[in-house]
Amino acid sequence: MQAVLDRAIERYRREQFLRAANAEYQALRGDSKAWADGIEERALWEQTDADGLDPK
């Protein structure tokens, strides 16, 4: 019984996390300036991948 309860709680925790993350992304997309800033920042971080290592 405890294992079932533990799995249910973990599933609930994960669902709550994903709902909150989705809500934050939706709010971010609603702010075009903030969204553009985020895209620009991600583009800068992607340059760090140019280290010559295999991406595997």
The 8 nearest C-alpha neighbors of each residue, nearest first, counted from 0:
[[1, 3, 2, 4, 5, 6, 7, 8],
 [0, 2, 4, 3, 5, 6, 7, 8],
 [1, 3, 5, 4, 0, 6, 7, 8],
 [4, 2, 6, 0, 1, 5, 7, 8],
 [3, 5, 7, 1, 2, 6, 8, 0],
 [6, 4, 2, 8, 3, 7, 1, 9],
 [7, 5, 9, 3, 4, 8, 10, 2],
 [8, 6, 4, 10, 9, 5, 11, 3],
 [7, 9, 11, 5, 10, 6, 12, 4],
 [10, 8, 12, 6, 11, 7, 5, 13],
 [11, 9, 7, 13, 8, 12, 6, 14],
 [10, 12, 8, 14, 9, 13, 7, 15],
 [13, 11, 9, 15, 10, 14, 8, 16],
 [14, 12, 16, 10, 15, 11, 9, 17],
 [13, 15, 11, 17, 16, 12, 18, 10],
 [16, 14, 18, 12, 13, 17, 11, 19],
 [15, 17, 13, 19, 14, 18, 20, 12],
 [18, 16, 20, 14, 19, 15, 21, 13],
 [19, 17, 15, 21, 20, 16, 14, 22],
 [18, 20, 22, 16, 17, 21, 15, 23],
 [21, 19, 17, 23, 22, 18, 16, 24],
 [22, 20, 24, 18, 23, 19, 17, 25],
 [23, 21, 25, 19, 20, 24, 18, 26],
 [22, 24, 26, 20, 25, 21, 27, 19],
 [25, 23, 27, 21, 26, 22, 28, 20],
 [24, 26, 22, 28, 23, 27, 21, 29],
 [27, 25, 29, 23, 24, 28, 22, 30],
 [26, 28, 24, 29, 30, 25, 34, 23],
 [29, 27, 25, 30, 26, 34, 24, 31],
 [28, 30, 26, 27, 31, 25, 34, 24],
 [29, 31, 27, 28, 33, 32, 34, 26],
 [30, 32, 34, 33, 29, 35, 28, 27],
 [33, 31, 35, 34, 30, 36, 37, 27],
 [32, 34, 36, 30, 35, 31, 37, 27],
 [33, 35, 31, 37, 36, 32, 28, 27],
 [36, 34, 38, 32, 37, 33, 31, 39],
 [35, 37, 33, 39, 34, 38, 40, 32],
 [38, 36, 40, 34, 35, 39, 41, 33],
 [37, 39, 35, 41, 40, 36, 42, 34],
 [40, 38, 36, 42, 37, 41, 35, 43],
 [39, 41, 37, 43, 42, 38, 36, 44],
 [42, 40, 44, 38, 43, 39, 45, 37],
 [41, 43, 45, 39, 40, 44, 38, 46],
 [44, 42, 40, 41, 45, 46, 39, 47],
 [45, 43, 41, 46, 42, 47, 40, 48],
 [46, 44, 42, 47, 43, 48, 41, 49],
 [47, 45, 48, 44, 43, 49, 42, 50],
 [46, 48, 45, 49, 44, 50, 43, 42],
 [47, 49, 46, 50, 45, 51, 44, 52],
 [50, 48, 47, 51, 46, 52, 45, 54],
 [51, 49, 48, 52, 47, 46, 53, 54],
 [52, 50, 49, 53, 48, 54, 47, 46],
 [53, 51, 50, 54, 49, 48, 55, 47],
 [52, 54, 55, 51, 50, 48, 49, 47],
 [55, 53, 52, 48, 51, 50, 49, 47],
 [54, 53, 52, 51, 48, 50, 49, 47]]
